[in-house]
Amino acid sequence: MFIRRRSVDASIDPSGQHTIPMTDYRFGSWQVAISRRPRAKEDLARRYDAASRKWHHITRRYGLAAAYRKSLIASGVAAALEEVGPQSEVLDCGIGSGALSIALNSIIADTPNIHGIDLSSKMLARAASEMQLTGLMPDLRQADILSMPFADASFDVVMAAHVIEHLPDPQLALKEMVRVLKPGGMLLLCTVRRSAFGVLIQMRWQTWAISESQGIAWLRECHLDDIGFQPVNLGAFAGQASTAFWARRPGESTHIPEIDAATKTRGIDP
Ligand SMILES: C[S@@+](CC[C@H](N)C(=O)[O-])C[C@H]1O[C@@H](n2cnc3c(N)ncnc32)[C@H](O)[C@@H]1O
């Protein structure tokens, strides 16, 4: 019998709550879809507060520094910042302990002005101390990626590693990231992908596992250009458990078109 696993968009359960799709199988005329309620924002912040003490051990165990450096080079983000020079403005959304920003700073000549936001106050404290060790003095703020305290078109690069998969509707976060990105600026995302390790993350953290076609579709729906992606290798145990996506905000216009509702609700095959 033909069984096909599909990639699906966020949905709303009968009680009116947004849910995260875990899996969706179709066989013949049957469709079995399993989705899960996301963690509430306060619960997520509490869990990351609790994880903050050991988060930098986790980043070391999975070789995130090296993995992020590779993605930052492959995406062209590092080269784009070299062009802007020392006054470049970078935003790290869901900065955690600062691993992505530290990796970025280690591969470019001029230290950018780094801004970071996170829901978890303890993660922000950890980011401050880890980044200080590498000579960075970031502007850190406790904020939600869905409503960031920055003006439109403020940053040359806006990035988020392993954050948007926590949200019931990652497109809303992407839209907010694009809002604060300068025309011509670059966006970088790392997200958990479908894999054996991805399933473990999904079970533990109630996250999406995002397929490449789904990620690309979301970036297209934000009307971004120069979209690319590559798998991120997180070591022998986790394997290619994440994907790095990148894209550029078109230079000519500062207008961010609304995501059209019909496009947003359409499922995309992996
Ligand atoms: C898996 S950790 C990744 C941390 C860091 N980016 C890294 O790669 O090491 C996810 C981080 O995103 C933060 N986070 C989750 N949801 C968020 C939201 N809605 N707004 C801002 N930060 C969020 C968490 O508090 C946590 O620090």
The ligand as a Tripos MOL2 file, in Angstrom:
@<TRIPOS>MOLECULE
LIG
   27    29     1     0     0
SMALL
NO_CHARGES

@<TRIPOS>ATOM
      1 C1         17.5750   25.7610   21.3000 C.3       1 LIG1
      2 S1         17.9720   27.2820   22.0750 S.3       1 LIG1
      3 C2         19.1030   27.9630   20.8810 C.3       1 LIG1
      4 C3         20.0010   29.0240   21.4560 C.3       1 LIG1
      5 C4         21.0290   29.5990   20.4770 C.3       1 LIG1
      6 N1         20.3910   30.2470   19.3500 N.3       1 LIG1
      7 C5         21.9840   28.5090   20.0130 C.2       1 LIG1
      8 O1         21.9620   28.1740   18.8280 O.co2     1 LIG1
      9 O2         22.7380   27.9910   20.8480 O.co2     1 LIG1
     10 C6         16.4910   28.2250   21.7700 C.3       1 LIG1
     11 C7         16.5290   29.6180   22.3940 C.3       1 LIG1
     12 O3         15.4270   30.3720   21.8680 O.3       1 LIG1
     13 C8         14.7810   31.0420   22.9220 C.3       1 LIG1
     14 N2         13.3910   31.2420   22.5210 N.ar      1 LIG1
     15 C9         12.4230   30.3060   22.3500 C.ar      1 LIG1
     16 N3         11.2860   30.8770   21.9430 N.ar      1 LIG1
     17 C10        11.5360   32.2100   21.8370 C.ar      1 LIG1
     18 C11        10.7470   33.3360   21.4670 C.ar      1 LIG1
     19 N4          9.4490   33.2160   21.1510 N.pl3     1 LIG1
     20 N5         11.3240   34.5490   21.4580 N.ar      1 LIG1
     21 C12        12.6360   34.6950   21.8180 C.ar      1 LIG1
     22 N6         13.4260   33.6670   22.1860 N.ar      1 LIG1
     23 C13        12.8920   32.4400   22.2040 C.ar      1 LIG1
     24 C14        14.9560   30.1310   24.1310 C.3       1 LIG1
     25 O4         14.7940   30.8110   25.3520 O.3       1 LIG1
     26 C15        16.3800   29.6130   23.9000 C.3       1 LIG1
     27 O5         17.3520   30.4340   24.4910 O.3       1 LIG1
@<TRIPOS>BOND
     1     1     2 1
     2     2     3 1
     3     2    10 1
     4     3     4 1
     5     4     5 1
     6     5     6 1
     7     5     7 1
     8     7     8 2
     9     7     9 1
    10    10    11 1
    11    11    12 1
    12    11    26 1
    13    12    13 1
    14    13    14 1
    15    13    24 1
    16    14    15 ar
    17    14    23 ar
    18    15    16 ar
    19    16    17 ar
    20    17    18 ar
    21    17    23 ar
    22    18    19 1
    23    18    20 ar
    24    20    21 ar
    25    21    22 ar
    26    22    23 ar
    27    24    25 1
    28    24    26 1
    29    26    27 1
@<TRIPOS>SUBSTRUCTURE
     1 LIG1         1 GROUP 0 **** ****
